[in-house]
């Protein structure tokens, strides 16, 4: 299934796609929220679809973020071999963790604001994991799959001067307003397929910058979920951004950081596409 919030003149409407058709979820829920992600709730949506109990609607033409009430966003740094290499950083021995605030989340096609003093705003296409069941101290990566409600696209927008050159931790370069476009869909694992066999692409003004695959992750999706659960409890509605492949502006000889009016387009196979215009704040 593909779960989404259709953006309409009357407000955001929870919808679900099944067999190339879209259906209104409001008979079951007012919004796609953490409670919607439990195995029981997702099974209820499937039952309603099979019983033809949901009204069919037109395919959305605009999307809000596909999940309301995100708890926390845990991010994994330097999780692709080629990205570590382009930044002249040794591959980490353990996953690098940092947090983004949920209020950074915007829709997949919303404008992104370049901070007023920014000179190094950067892009990062990432596979986002959405947690559906509370996870703590998972014993193995094999156990992690049962705790994942679905997958989505995140653009982990970063300001590299804030992140690297201004002292302290990475958070100040990761939590600027609008710095996490998310969506368009939340795709359940049965439809998303193997999370270690997804293609990721990102272009700026039509120029392909990132062209990678989740096969190249240093720490795979299930291992990341297991690892994070050793340090913090993961709750339904939490999101994990799992890292980005090579091609970011930070790793380019010319820099090529984002400027006012730049158009960024990104996609992950089976998870949809995003398009943002970057605007000076």
C-alpha positions as semicolon CSV with decimal commas, in nm:
position;residue;x (nm);y (nm);z (nm)
1;X;0,000;0,000;0,000
2;X;0,093;0,363;-0,046
3;X;-0,032;0,590;0,229
4;X;-0,040;0,965;0,170
5;X;-0,200;1,295;0,259
6;X;-0,356;1,454;-0,047
7;X;-0,329;1,833;-0,027
8;X;-0,663;1,985;-0,128
9;X;-0,830;2,324;-0,101
10;X;-1,036;2,184;0,187
11;X;-0,731;2,056;0,376
12;X;-0,513;1,747;0,387
13;X;-0,698;1,421;0,322
14;X;-0,559;1,078;0,420
15;X;-0,563;0,844;0,120
16;X;-0,434;0,501;0,026
17;X;-0,332;0,359;-0,311
18;X;-0,404;-0,002;-0,398
19;X;-0,394;-0,167;-0,742
20;X;-0,330;0,171;-0,909
21;X;-0,644;0,320;-0,752
22;X;-0,675;0,575;-0,471
23;X;-0,918;0,560;-0,180
24;X;-1,028;0,798;0,095
25;X;-0,914;0,679;0,439
26;X;-1,139;0,910;0,641
27;X;-1,391;0,634;0,719
28;X;-1,106;0,478;0,923
29;X;-0,890;0,769;1,036
30;X;-0,877;1,148;1,023
31;X;-0,505;1,144;0,943
32;X;-0,215;0,906;0,892
33;X;-0,062;0,923;1,238
34;X;0,148;0,694;1,460
35;X;-0,160;0,493;1,561
36;X;-0,230;0,425;1,192
37;X;0,103;0,242;1,160
38;X;0,046;-0,050;1,394
39;X;0,020;-0,396;1,235
40;X;-0,343;-0,413;1,351
41;X;-0,434;-0,076;1,199
42;X;-0,260;-0,152;0,869
43;X;-0,436;-0,488;0,855
44;X;-0,764;-0,303;0,907
45;X;-0,693;-0,082;0,607
46;X;-0,617;-0,387;0,394
47;X;-0,940;-0,554;0,508
48;X;-1,141;-0,242;0,420
49;X;-0,978;-0,230;0,076
50;X;-1,051;-0,596;0,011
51;X;-1,413;-0,546;0,120
52;X;-1,448;-0,236;-0,103
53;X;-1,550;-0,026;0,198
54;X;-1,349;0,287;0,116
55;X;-1,465;0,557;-0,129
56;X;-1,254;0,578;-0,444
57;X;-1,105;0,922;-0,520
58;X;-0,899;1,081;-0,794
59;X;-0,523;1,044;-0,772
60;X;-0,374;1,330;-0,571
61;X;-0,221;1,620;-0,760
62;X;-0,037;1,760;-0,456
63;X;0,091;1,603;-0,137
64;X;0,149;1,703;0,223
65;X;0,393;1,495;0,431
66;X;0,253;1,139;0,449
67;X;0,274;1,116;0,829
68;X;0,137;1,346;1,099
69;X;0,271;1,347;1,453
70;X;0,628;1,238;1,381
71;X;0,798;1,173;1,713
72;X;1,168;1,206;1,632
73;X;1,389;1,188;1,326
74;X;1,708;0,990;1,378
75;X;1,968;1,037;1,105
76;X;2,262;0,818;1,006
77;X;2,574;1,001;0,888
78;X;2,830;0,873;0,637
79;X;2,641;0,551;0,570
80;X;2,750;0,500;0,207
81;X;3,104;0,399;0,113
82;X;3,122;0,644;-0,177
83;X;2,989;0,935;0,030
84;X;3,248;0,875;0,302
85;X;3,517;0,866;0,033
86;X;3,407;1,191;-0,134
87;X;3,426;1,373;0,201
88;X;3,771;1,225;0,273
89;X;3,638;1,053;0,584
90;X;3,720;0,693;0,687
91;X;3,409;0,469;0,691
92;X;3,275;0,464;1,047
93;X;3,313;0,154;1,264
94;X;2,964;0,213;1,405
95;X;2,670;0,414;1,270
96;X;2,697;0,789;1,328
97;X;2,375;0,921;1,484
98;X;2,229;1,270;1,500
99;X;1,875;1,406;1,533
100;X;1,657;1,635;1,326
101;X;1,358;1,804;1,482
102;X;1,014;1,702;1,346
103;X;0,937;2,067;1,273
104;X;1,188;2,056;0,986
105;X;0,944;1,837;0,790
106;X;0,763;1,985;0,490
107;X;0,585;1,835;0,193
108;X;0,774;1,672;-0,094
109;X;0,719;1,964;-0,330
110;X;0,725;2,253;-0,086
111;X;0,978;2,534;-0,112
112;X;1,292;2,499;0,101
113;X;1,432;2,807;0,271
114;X;1,803;2,887;0,247
115;X;1,902;3,037;0,585
116;X;1,983;3,408;0,576
117;X;2,354;3,369;0,645
118;X;2,399;3,043;0,456
119;X;2,675;2,996;0,202
120;X;2,679;2,614;0,190
121;X;2,324;2,478;0,174
122;X;2,340;2,118;0,049
123;X;2,106;1,835;-0,054
124;X;2,096;1,464;0,041
125;X;1,851;1,211;-0,104
126;X;1,783;0,946;0,161
127;X;1,572;0,640;0,226
128;X;1,356;0,709;0,531
129;X;1,240;0,424;0,754
130;X;0,911;0,475;0,940
131;X;0,868;0,282;1,264
132;X;0,533;0,112;1,327
133;X;0,591;-0,082;1,650
134;X;0,779;0,019;1,965
135;X;1,135;-0,114;1,945
136;X;1,391;-0,134;2,224
137;X;1,704;-0,348;2,252
138;X;1,632;-0,552;1,940
139;X;1,848;-0,866;1,954
140;X;1,935;-0,887;1,584
141;X;1,895;-0,719;1,248
142;X;1,661;-1,002;1,145
143;X;1,415;-0,893;1,413
144;X;1,403;-0,534;1,286
145;X;1,181;-0,592;0,982
146;X;0,877;-0,658;1,201
147;X;0,905;-0,309;1,353
148;X;0,904;-0,116;1,023
149;X;0,571;0,023;0,899
150;X;0,708;0,152;0,572
151;X;0,952;0,360;0,373
152;X;0,956;0,710;0,224
153;X;1,189;0,965;0,067
154;X;1,366;1,228;0,277
155;X;1,579;1,514;0,152
156;X;1,817;1,562;0,446
157;X;1,896;1,924;0,361
158;X;2,211;2,049;0,537
159;X;2,401;2,374;0,583
160;X;2,764;2,262;0,577
161;X;2,922;2,577;0,720
162;X;2,683;2,562;1,016
163;X;2,740;2,187;1,049
164;X;3,118;2,170;1,019
165;X;3,276;2,514;1,055
166;X;3,081;2,672;1,341
167;X;3,180;2,439;1,626
168;X;2,973;2,207;1,842
169;X;2,765;1,924;1,703
170;X;2,604;1,879;1,361
171;X;2,257;1,981;1,479
172;X;2,283;2,350;1,388
173;X;2,345;2,259;1,024
174;X;2,061;2,007;1,010
175;X;1,766;2,171;1,183
176;X;1,700;2,487;0,986
177;X;1,342;2,560;0,886
178;X;1,208;2,334;0,603
179;X;1,523;2,115;0,602
180;X;1,343;1,779;0,571
181;X;1,111;1,745;0,271
182;X;0,932;1,413;0,324
183;X;0,712;1,195;0,103
184;X;0,513;1,187;-0,120
185;X;0,410;0,844;0,009
186;X;0,468;0,607;0,294
187;X;0,506;0,271;0,119
188;X;0,451;-0,048;0,317
189;X;0,734;-0,304;0,309
190;X;0,539;-0,556;0,101
191;X;0,512;-0,303;-0,182
192;X;0,852;-0,135;-0,136
193;X;1,041;-0,462;-0,177
194;X;1,399;-0,521;-0,069
195;X;1,521;-0,204;0,108
196;X;1,878;-0,292;0,008
197;X;1,796;-0,284;-0,363
198;X;1,655;0,064;-0,423
199;X;1,795;0,324;-0,662
200;X;1,834;0,683;-0,541
201;X;1,874;0,984;-0,771
202;X;1,892;1,361;-0,726
203;X;1,936;1,641;-0,976
204;X;1,988;2,017;-0,944
205;X;1,851;2,234;-1,226
206;X;1,835;1,921;-1,442
207;X;2,194;1,811;-1,375
208;X;2,219;1,463;-1,222
209;X;2,421;1,496;-0,902
210;X;2,347;1,177;-0,704
211;X;2,292;0,835;-0,863
212;X;2,330;0,558;-0,607
213;X;2,178;0,244;-0,463
214;X;2,098;0,125;-0,113
215;X;2,315;-0,179;-0,191
216;X;2,613;0,046;-0,109
217;X;2,509;0,121;0,249
218;X;2,777;0,053;0,507
219;X;2,513;-0,043;0,763
220;X;2,197;-0,193;0,614
221;X;1,845;-0,078;0,696
222;X;1,764;-0,356;0,942
223;X;2,100;-0,327;1,116
224;X;2,045;0,048;1,154
225;X;1,708;-0,009;1,324
226;X;1,862;-0,269;1,556
227;X;2,155;-0,043;1,638
228;X;1,947;0,265;1,715
229;X;1,720;0,058;1,942
230;X;2,019;-0,008;2,170
231;X;2,049;0,363;2,254
232;X;1,694;0,498;2,240
233;X;1,344;0,359;2,227
234;X;1,187;0,380;1,884
235;X;0,815;0,452;1,888
236;X;0,548;0,435;1,617
237;X;0,582;0,747;1,406
238;X;0,956;0,783;1,455
239;X;1,159;0,820;1,134
240;X;1,515;0,712;1,055
241;X;1,696;0,884;0,766
242;X;1,945;0,618;0,660
243;X;2,218;0,821;0,486
244;X;2,299;0,948;0,138
245;X;2,515;0,829;-0,154
246;X;2,793;1,027;-0,319
247;X;2,734;1,345;-0,518
248;X;2,653;1,602;-0,250
249;X;2,785;1,955;-0,304
250;X;3,023;1,914;-0,010
251;X;3,208;1,641;-0,202
252;X;3,234;1,827;-0,536
253;X;3,552;2,015;-0,632
254;X;3,342;2,315;-0,738
255;X;3,123;2,309;-0,427
256;X;2,806;2,389;-0,626
257;X;2,602;2,462;-0,314
258;X;2,240;2,563;-0,356
259;X;2,136;2,918;-0,438
260;X;1,808;3,107;-0,454
261;X;1,589;2,969;-0,732
262;X;1,766;2,634;-0,769
263;X;1,535;2,341;-0,844
264;X;1,611;2,009;-0,675
265;X;1,441;1,689;-0,794
266;X;1,488;1,352;-0,628
267;X;1,346;1,002;-0,644
268;X;1,382;0,655;-0,499
269;X;1,259;0,358;-0,701
270;X;0,907;0,265;-0,600
271;X;0,877;0,548;-0,346
272;X;0,791;0,840;-0,574
273;X;0,952;1,173;-0,652
274;X;1,009;1,511;-0,490
275;X;1,067;1,857;-0,638
276;X;1,168;2,164;-0,441
277;X;1,256;2,521;-0,528
278;X;1,511;2,666;-0,290
279;X;1,431;3,020;-0,180
280;X;1,637;3,268;0,016
281;X;1,483;3,318;0,360
